[in-house]
Amino acid sequence: FGSRVQDSAGCPQASVILISQQAMADKMYTRFVQPGRLALITFGPCAGAREKTLKKALEKGEVMKKWSETAWGKKLSARDAKKNLTDFERFKLMVARKKRSTQVKKALKKK
C-alpha cells in the first residue's frame, strides 16, 4: 500500500506515509466543490467573517434559495422530511409503496 519514510532527523514519531497514486485514487473523495461555490461544512470553527456578515451575504445573494434548488439540497431536505415522519405517516408510506408495487407488477404482467 505505501512505505514509511522518516524525517531528516530520523525521528520515528514524525514519519510520513507515502501512498501510491493508484491506492489514493481508489480511496479519494469524489464529490468535490469548485472554488467559490457553496459547500456544506459540518465541522470546525467559522473563521474569517462574523455570523451577522455571513447571514447578510447569504440573504443578499439568495444563496439558500439556489442551494435548495440543487440536487444535493433537495436530497438533504428529503432526508430531513423522511427523518421527521410520524409512525402513522411511515405506515401510510409503506402502504402506498405496496400499492404502487402491485400496480407495476400487474402492468408488467400484462405485456
N, C-alpha and C positions, 0 to 999 in steps of 0.2 A: 504493500500500500504506500508506504513512504519510508524515509530514512531520517534518523535523528542526527542533527548537527549541533555541536557545542559552539558557544560564542567564542570570540577571540581570546578571552581569558581562560577558557577551558572549564567554565563553571557549568556543572551538570544541571543546576536548577534553572538556568536561563537557556535551555536547549530549545531549538526550533524544529518543527516537523515540516519536512519538505514533502509535498504530495504531488504525485504525477498529475499531468493535465487531464488525462482520461478519468482518473478517480475523482478529481474535482468536478469535472463536467457531469459525472453521474450524480453527484451529491449536491450540486448547486441549486439555489432557489431560482425559480423560473419566472416569477411574477414581479418583474422589475417596474419601476416607476421612472419616467423621464424627468430630468431636472426641470424644476419649475412647475411640475404638476402636483396636485394634491395627493398626499399619501396618508393612510390610516396608521397612526402611531399609537400603540397601546402601552408604551413604556417610556421611562426616562423623564427628566425634568424638562419643562418648557423653557428652552434657552433662547435668549435674544430679545424677544418682544414681550410686553405685558399682555395679560389676558384681554384687557379692555381694547388695546390696539388691534389684537388679532380678531376680536369679535366685530369691530368696526370694519376691518378689511374684508371679513367673510360676508357681512351684510351688504357692503358696497358692491362687491363683485358677484353677488348671488351665487357664491361658490357652493353652498349647501344644496341649493336647488339643482345645480348642474351635477353635483355628486349623486343626488338621489335618482337622477335620470340615467346614470351609468349602470352597466350590468352588475358591477361589484356592489354598488349602492343598493340596487334592487335585491340582490342576493342577501345582503345583510338585513334589510328591512323584512324580507320574507322569513329569515331565520328568527328575527325578534318576534314577528307575528305568530309563528308556529310555537315559539317558546312560551308565549303568554296565553295560549289556548286553555280554556277550562276543560274539565273532564268531559262534560256533555258535548262541547264543541269538537273534541278529539273523537268522540263516539260518532257524531254526525259526519265527520270527515271520513272515518273508516267505512261507514255505511255507503256514503257517496262513491268512494273508491270501488267498493264491491259492486255497486250497480253499474258503474262505468265499465268495469272489467267484464261483467256478464254481457253487457251490450256489445262490447268489442268482440268477445268470443262468438256471439250469435252472428254478428256481421261477417266475421271471417269464415264461419262455418257454412254460410250460405253460398260462398263462392266456390 
